[in-house]
Amino acid sequence: MDRHLYGIAKEYLIDMLPDALSSSDLDKYFVGDNREATSLKDVFIQIIGSAQNYQGMPNVIKFAERRDRIGKLLFQYDYSKVKNLSSELLYKQFRKTFKVTSADSKRNSWYKWSCSIVDAATFVDGFNDIKDFRDFVGRFDYNTETRIALPLLISTRIKGIGFALACDLLKELGFLNYPKPDVHMKDICEALGLSDRNDISVFEAIVKAADEGNTTPYELDKILWLICSGNFYLDGIKVNSHKRDFIDKF
């Protein structure tokens, strides 16, 4: 079944396109949104952006919307300075600046994110420059098993970044061999009998299906995500989710 997933999914996506879009409009979705990262600052910003992409946290943190204001609290994203911050004090500063009224606890989204930010700064500061970081990622890009090791490693270095979010930040930095095993991928892979709901099992299933379809895991991931979300965000168009219909027809 995995041999056919890419071809069937892409054909389905083209068929479900809203009238305003054509198949050629999809090309821009398959190349990696932030592949132009040119500095470790860009990497740091992507990591903390991915760190808030957990369940309802984006609606609380609103990083994209508050990026400039948050940057003022983070030395304009100078990770070499951020690494020396206390996550506790940073959390209190966030609460004050954004008038946070939710319960003050270590389970608070702002507290979790503060810890992720300081850990991310420490992680990024360990590299000499963007080439050093890219070389580091490249050393894991040998086969599926070695690729799995990298997000696992990142998840041990940065609080709040689990395996799935580590894959998210890598793929959004333009490393196209890293699909994100999110709820959509899990629902599809489980329903089609390609894997169970375990992050690594789903990762392996998407990579295998992409290899069989002679495409990148990123492209297959994005095709399935567009089917499931209906969110053609680069074109400002949103349609209903087609996830259940796709699974039934597949």
C-alpha positions as CSV (number, residue, x, y, z in Angstrom):
1,M,0.0,0.0,0.0
2,D,2.8,2.4,0.8
3,R,4.0,2.1,-2.8
4,H,0.9,3.9,-4.0
5,L,0.4,6.4,-1.2
6,Y,2.2,9.3,-2.9
7,G,0.6,8.9,-6.3
8,I,-2.9,8.5,-5.0
9,A,-2.5,11.4,-2.5
10,K,-1.2,13.8,-5.0
11,E,-3.9,13.0,-7.5
12,Y,-6.5,13.4,-4.7
13,L,-5.0,16.8,-3.7
14,I,-5.2,18.1,-7.2
15,D,-8.8,16.9,-7.5
16,M,-9.8,18.8,-4.3
17,L,-8.1,22.0,-5.2
18,P,-10.4,25.1,-5.0
19,D,-11.2,26.7,-8.4
20,A,-8.8,29.5,-7.8
21,L,-5.8,27.2,-7.7
22,S,-4.2,24.9,-10.3
23,S,-1.8,22.0,-9.9
24,S,1.2,24.3,-10.7
25,D,0.2,26.4,-7.7
26,L,1.2,23.5,-5.4
27,D,4.9,23.5,-6.4
28,K,5.7,26.2,-3.9
29,Y,4.4,24.1,-1.0
30,F,6.9,21.3,-1.6
31,V,10.2,23.1,-1.3
32,G,10.4,23.9,2.4
33,D,9.0,27.2,3.8
34,N,12.2,28.4,5.6
35,R,14.9,26.8,3.4
36,E,16.6,30.2,3.1
37,A,18.0,30.2,6.7
38,T,21.3,31.9,6.4
39,S,22.4,32.2,10.1
40,L,22.3,30.6,13.4
41,K,19.9,33.3,14.5
42,D,17.5,32.0,11.8
43,V,17.9,28.5,13.3
44,F,17.2,29.8,16.8
45,I,14.1,31.6,15.7
46,Q,12.8,28.5,14.0
47,I,13.5,26.3,17.0
48,I,11.5,28.5,19.4
49,G,8.8,28.9,16.8
50,S,8.5,25.1,16.5
51,A,8.6,24.8,20.3
52,Q,5.2,26.6,20.6
53,N,3.6,24.4,17.9
54,Y,2.2,22.0,20.5
55,Q,-1.5,21.5,20.9
56,G,-3.1,24.9,21.8
57,M,0.1,26.8,22.5
58,P,0.2,28.8,19.3
59,N,-3.1,30.4,20.3
60,V,-1.6,31.3,23.7
61,I,2.0,32.4,22.7
62,K,1.0,33.9,19.3
63,F,4.7,34.0,18.3
64,A,4.1,35.0,14.7
65,E,1.9,37.9,15.8
66,R,4.1,39.0,18.6
67,R,7.5,38.3,17.1
68,D,8.8,41.9,17.3
69,R,7.6,42.4,20.9
70,I,9.1,39.0,21.9
71,G,12.3,39.9,20.2
72,K,12.8,42.9,22.4
73,L,12.7,40.6,25.4
74,L,15.2,38.2,23.8
75,F,17.9,40.7,22.8
76,Q,16.6,40.7,19.2
77,Y,17.1,36.9,19.2
78,D,20.8,37.0,20.1
79,Y,21.0,33.4,21.4
80,S,24.5,34.0,22.9
81,K,22.8,36.4,25.3
82,V,19.5,34.5,25.7
83,K,21.4,31.4,26.9
84,N,22.4,33.3,30.1
85,L,18.8,34.1,31.0
86,S,17.0,32.4,33.8
87,S,13.9,30.6,32.4
88,E,12.0,31.5,35.6
89,L,12.7,35.2,35.2
90,L,12.0,35.1,31.5
91,Y,8.7,33.5,32.2
92,K,7.8,36.2,34.7
93,Q,8.8,38.8,32.1
94,F,6.4,37.2,29.6
95,R,3.6,37.2,32.1
96,K,4.1,40.9,32.9
97,T,4.6,42.0,29.2
98,F,1.6,40.1,27.8
99,K,-0.6,40.4,30.9
100,V,-0.9,36.6,31.3
101,T,-3.8,35.7,33.6
102,S,-3.7,31.9,33.4
103,A,-2.6,29.9,36.4
104,D,1.0,30.5,37.5
105,S,2.5,27.0,37.4
106,K,5.2,24.9,35.7
107,R,2.5,23.5,33.4
108,N,1.7,27.0,32.1
109,S,2.4,27.3,28.3
110,W,4.5,30.4,28.9
111,Y,6.6,28.6,31.5
112,K,7.2,25.6,29.2
113,W,8.1,27.9,26.3
114,S,10.5,30.0,28.4
115,C,12.4,26.8,29.3
116,S,12.5,25.8,25.6
117,I,13.9,29.2,24.6
118,V,16.8,29.1,27.0
119,D,17.6,25.5,26.1
120,A,17.4,26.4,22.4
121,A,19.8,29.3,22.8
122,T,22.3,27.0,24.6
123,F,21.9,24.4,21.9
124,V,22.4,26.8,19.0
125,D,25.4,28.6,20.7
126,G,27.2,25.3,20.4
127,F,27.7,25.8,16.7
128,N,30.3,28.0,15.0
129,D,28.1,29.2,12.2
130,I,25.2,28.1,9.9
131,K,27.6,25.8,7.9
132,D,28.6,24.0,11.1
133,F,24.9,23.4,11.9
134,R,24.2,22.2,8.4
135,D,27.2,19.9,8.5
136,F,26.0,18.6,11.8
137,V,22.5,17.7,10.4
138,G,24.1,16.2,7.3
139,R,26.1,13.7,9.4
140,F,22.8,12.1,10.4
141,D,21.4,12.0,6.8
142,Y,22.7,8.6,5.9
143,N,19.5,6.4,6.2
144,T,16.2,6.3,8.0
145,E,17.7,5.0,11.2
146,T,20.4,7.7,11.5
147,R,17.9,10.4,10.6
148,I,15.7,9.2,13.5
149,A,18.6,9.7,15.8
150,L,18.8,13.5,15.2
151,P,15.3,14.5,16.4
152,L,15.8,12.1,19.3
153,L,19.0,13.9,20.2
154,I,17.4,17.3,19.9
155,S,14.5,16.2,22.2
156,T,17.0,15.5,24.9
157,R,18.7,18.9,24.6
158,I,15.7,21.2,24.5
159,K,12.8,21.0,27.0
160,G,9.4,21.0,25.3
161,I,10.8,19.8,22.0
162,G,9.7,16.2,21.5
163,F,10.5,14.0,18.6
164,A,7.6,15.4,16.4
165,L,8.5,19.0,17.1
166,A,12.2,18.3,16.4
167,C,11.1,16.9,13.0
168,D,9.0,20.0,12.5
169,L,11.8,22.4,13.0
170,L,14.2,20.4,10.8
171,K,11.8,20.2,7.9
172,E,10.9,23.9,8.2
173,L,14.6,24.7,8.0
174,G,14.6,23.0,4.6
175,F,15.8,19.5,5.6
176,L,13.4,17.7,3.4
177,N,14.0,14.2,4.7
178,Y,12.2,15.0,8.0
179,P,8.4,14.5,8.0
180,K,6.5,15.6,11.1
181,P,4.5,12.7,12.7
182,D,1.6,14.9,13.8
183,V,-2.0,13.9,14.4
184,H,-2.9,14.0,10.7
185,M,0.0,11.7,9.7
186,K,-0.9,9.4,12.6
187,D,-4.5,9.2,11.6
188,I,-3.7,8.4,8.0
189,C,-0.9,5.9,8.7
190,E,-3.0,4.1,11.3
191,A,-6.2,4.0,9.2
192,L,-4.3,2.7,6.1
193,G,-2.4,0.1,8.1
194,L,1.0,1.6,7.4
195,S,2.0,2.0,11.1
196,D,0.7,2.4,14.6
197,R,0.5,5.9,16.2
198,N,4.0,5.8,17.6
199,D,6.0,8.9,16.4
200,I,8.9,6.9,15.1
201,S,6.7,4.3,13.4
202,V,4.8,7.0,11.6
203,F,8.1,8.7,10.6
204,E,9.4,5.5,9.1
205,A,6.1,4.9,7.2
206,I,6.1,8.3,5.6
207,V,9.8,8.1,4.7
208,K,9.3,4.6,3.2
209,A,6.2,5.7,1.2
210,A,8.1,8.8,-0.1
211,D,11.0,6.6,-1.2
212,E,8.6,4.3,-3.0
213,G,7.0,7.3,-4.7
214,N,10.4,8.8,-5.6
215,T,9.7,12.0,-3.8
216,T,10.8,13.7,-0.6
217,P,9.3,12.9,2.8
218,Y,8.6,16.7,3.0
219,E,6.5,16.7,-0.1
220,L,4.5,13.7,0.9
221,D,4.0,15.1,4.4
222,K,2.8,18.4,2.9
223,I,0.4,16.7,0.5
224,L,-1.2,14.8,3.3
225,W,-1.3,17.8,5.6
226,L,-3.0,19.9,2.9
227,I,-5.6,17.2,2.4
228,C,-6.2,16.9,6.1
229,S,-6.2,20.6,6.9
230,G,-7.5,22.2,3.7
231,N,-5.3,25.1,4.5
232,F,-3.6,26.5,1.4
233,Y,-1.9,29.1,3.5
234,L,0.5,30.4,0.9
235,D,-2.5,31.4,-1.2
236,G,-4.7,32.6,1.7
237,I,-7.4,30.0,0.9
238,K,-9.0,27.6,3.4
239,V,-11.4,24.7,2.5
240,N,-12.9,21.9,4.6
241,S,-10.7,19.0,5.7
242,H,-10.8,16.0,3.3
243,K,-9.0,13.6,5.7
244,R,-11.9,11.2,6.3
245,D,-13.0,11.2,2.6
246,F,-9.4,10.5,1.5
247,I,-9.0,7.6,4.0
248,D,-12.3,6.1,2.9
249,K,-11.5,6.4,-0.9
250,F,-7.9,5.1,-0.4
